[in-house]
Amino acid sequence: MSHTVEKIGGTSMSQYAAVRDNIILGHKNRLPVVGRIMVVSAYGGITDLLLEHKKTGRLGVYGLFAANEDGQSWREAMDVVREQMLAINQALFTLPVNRQSADEFITARLDTTQRCLDDLQRLCQHGHFSLQNHLLTVREMLASLGEAHSAWNMTRKLNEDGIKARLLDLTGWNLPEHYSLDEQIMAGVKDIDLSKELLVATGYAHCKTGLMATFDRGYSEMTFSRMAVLTGAREALIHKEYHLSSADPRLVGEEKVVPIGRTNYDVADQLANLGMEAIHPRAAKGLRQSGIPLRVKNTFEPEHSGTLITGDYVSEKPCVEIIAGRKNIFSLEFFDQDMVGDFFHYETALLETCKRFKAGIITKDVNANTITYYLSANIKNIKRVEQELNRLFPDSETKTRKVAVVSAIGSDMKVPGILAKTVAALADAGISILAVHQSMRQVDMQFVVDEEDYTLAVQNLHKCLIEVHNHGVAICAA
């Protein structure tokens, strides 16, 4: 089939008119409505209320229920979700009959969910039942509410506006049996004629193994990726509220950043490692292996062609495409004199400990007797890692400190002297470099700096590696 599969992010979903005019109809009505599958996220902020806030960690319904302190807190959080969802319905639907249907749909699901949680909480007060054994199922059930709400609303609203659309509910609500993700998707699309109608699919998809066990908040990207692969899409698109650009405009300035015209999946993986996902790496893998190009577009600038990501792309001339980075990183320096000649034993223990306490590894340094990991985790888990290593290796020494990682990334960075130039630019700005990493693959350089130097480091690297070149409307324009 000559069709596209497109994912719409939560911030974009919260602005229906922009989605309809800029994504569905296209700039100046240039796009065909049919021949497309839309995989939609929950409205902005809804999943944060249902689970936990993605950035601050503030507990939502799931977090409060999992804490199991009392039944009142999670019920109050559920009331907040209900109020917010019904407020969205009120703002979206002008026809009373459609608003009533929308309210009835999501209210029924909220009521069922609350009854399930009430019953489960009562059940787990008995000593033979453990709440921990059911928490992943609870998390999946709560997550499904956000996408079911937004997908149902969008389908009904598009039809209200004269655009023929059909809902594909992949949440598995009330299904008599469980299916794999691929089976769920293929069963949903088998009777769809994309030449006659637009398909709107939920970003959450229920399956036997559970998407959230592996992908957690990246589940909608996996649904999107498998939908594209299984249906043989000619192109996959992600619609966001911003361009994939040469740096964060909030740090560098909107007038200085340049959109990326083309890049490859290697670059997308480097961004994901820094927490700046264009797409989840596991979701990108399926697209890459199937030869499906991925395009990232700005919902609010539909005339721009966006960023085209393919597996084989390499820039015509070696260059830096993006300056990215991450704050709130902890360096964990582990020293043991006995490590010399027994490196694998030590690193295996370090890796298992980091995994156990959910400390993500951004990068690392190694020498004869020292391993330094740069970890993404909260201070509580960092302390747990440190304590466990001291227990396992009582003669060792560990040191931790707060740092930031700043990275220059590109599909081909084989530029003679680029490392020396970059180090000099940071030194001239008075920035002390704590560590440097450059691999033979030549797709990124990473600099570890003090956290207070993060913004200045991004600005200076962008100035010396990006701004000095006249890239025009986009770097490596498609």
Summary of the structure (lengths in Angstrom):
residues: 478
radius of gyration: 24.1
end to end distance: 23.9
largest distance: 74.3
contacts: 1606
relative contact order: 0.10
helix: 46%
strand: 21%
